[in-house]
Amino acid sequence: MTKILVVDDDTQGLYMLRTLLEGHGYEVETAVNGQIALEKARTAPPNIIVSDILMPVMDGFNLCRTWMLDKELQTTPFVIYTATYTDAKDEELALSLGAVRFIRKPSEPDELVTIIEGVLQETTDDHREIAEIANDEEPVFLKKYNERLIHKLEDKVVQVKHANQRLKALNWVSTNLAAIKPMRQIIAHALHIIIEAMEYSYANYFAFEEQSQLFRLIDAVAYTEEEFKELQRQLVFKLGEARGLVGLVGRDRQPLIVAETSADSRWIAADESLHSALFVPVMHEGELFGVLSFFSTEPNAFSEGHARDMMTLANNLAIAIENARLYEAEQKYAEQLEAEVAARTAELQVALEQSQAADKMKSRFVSNMNHELRTPLTVIKLYLGLLDHGRPDNWERYIATLTRETERLQLMVEEVLDISRLDLGRTTAHLEPVDLNFLIGDLIMDRAELATAKSLTLDFEPAANLPYVLADKQLLFQVLTNFLANAINYTNKGGITMCTATAVANDQLWVTASVADTGPGISDLDKIHLFDRFYRGDAGQNSSAPGTGLGLSISREIINLHNGQISLESTLNEGSTFTIWLHPVPTSVD
Ligand code: ADP
């Protein structure tokens, strides 16, 4: 069986070659460097040797030279199979040392087998002419050999330099991305550093919008403002769309290299100077964020290595974007909370102010009460004294005063009780259909005498077919009584007219009841405070009629309980009209 000695320090490569050659019926011996190969060949010579060049201990060049100087081995054909020394000068040296073939990896496996078969054929046919071996002296060989080594070293230095540059850039970008920044800043930062470190000509980032399934250009490096705006308008891609390649990379979620843009029909020639491109998807935990694209004015500027590096970068970028997103969401949530707290604080502030106002009102109420109760009591005390010591012929006057002050006191106590019941919410309106005409008829009868006593007319103009109102009869009677009592109290000549009506306001039907007098009228200042508790206006203060200044505020609270309203029209020296507005009983549809 034909025996092949394969020499390679890459054990994976060795394994593949062994499988390939054994599959073709050869016996395969392996060695991981030149030294071992020589030992094995000297013990059991192979029919052919296939050797790599770059290997530790003894490399392929040295092995080939020693092989060809060995009388036993030099007739065995030597084939070089190399991935690292691929220069024409390397081939020249190898062939000058006696190698029969110089094959560059990766070549098709079949091709390698064909070459080996060819070489073996030449040997068995005895056609093989032992190559004109440059039987150089050792120093000459060493000089040529060193040249190749140095050349290789230079190559390697450049490669290492580039690799270092890439790693540095990656490290730089990744470390800097770890700090949370606004999303836009992260992307701009990454693009700039990549451009600088990798010496690419341009870099873009297209963000993916889940809702519209579109990619939009949100950042680009190395363009002017105008160019960028124009590109933004021009470069919008749908997910999966081949044109422009961005949508395609987003769909496939794999990096894509364009070696020569002019040869790719999907390329959009927005800039003729660009010759090669690299597209990389930006994803995090299966979610697509966008696509990074890098361009070069050189053809073939991007290798698989670049793609791998930029994928690493894209993954780091995605984490940074995700962090920024979470940070921004948290920030927004915090702002929302802050706004809610501010709103709540404002509400509490209002509540506090309201409670402070209520407290103030209560204090004023207490001090007013103190004053209002004391006045009639002092008068009563005084007149009781007069009854005791005063002249008996004045008794009638004393008793009249005592009666008036006692009534005033009683009225006040009742009104205070009314107010406190209203304040405590203990007054509930028991709503029922009420005929206002009927209620006012009763009231007029009740008070007619009082009006007559003051020589005032008292008229009632009821509206015909007046709808019933939903009201608490007793509370409503109290309000109308208060209006009428005020009108009688404060009017000295002329008279009072009560009337009912219907009216439309705010697109609603209302039932109204009003009390109009020809009294002194109400000043603008009084109009503002009339419904305040304990407020007595000009008329109240100038009149001898008992009063507390609570009647109108009680009336307003009662009408509020009915969801109704009170309106006032008044002209000084002409008279006043107080009107209540109430909802009619809803009529059934059928
Ligand atoms: P009181 O009548 O006990 O003073 P009210 O709250 O009923 O308390 O009325 C408050 C004030 O409104 C009165 O003091 C008076 O100045 C004014 N007022 C009420 N009704 C009339 C009216 N018909 N004409 C003129 N002034 C009025």
Residues whose N, C-alpha, C, O or C-beta is under 5 A from the ligand:
A	BS01	ADP	N486 A487 Y490 G519 G521 I522 L530 Y535 R536 G537 D538 A539 G540 Q541 P546 G547 T548 G549 L550 G551 L552 S553 S576
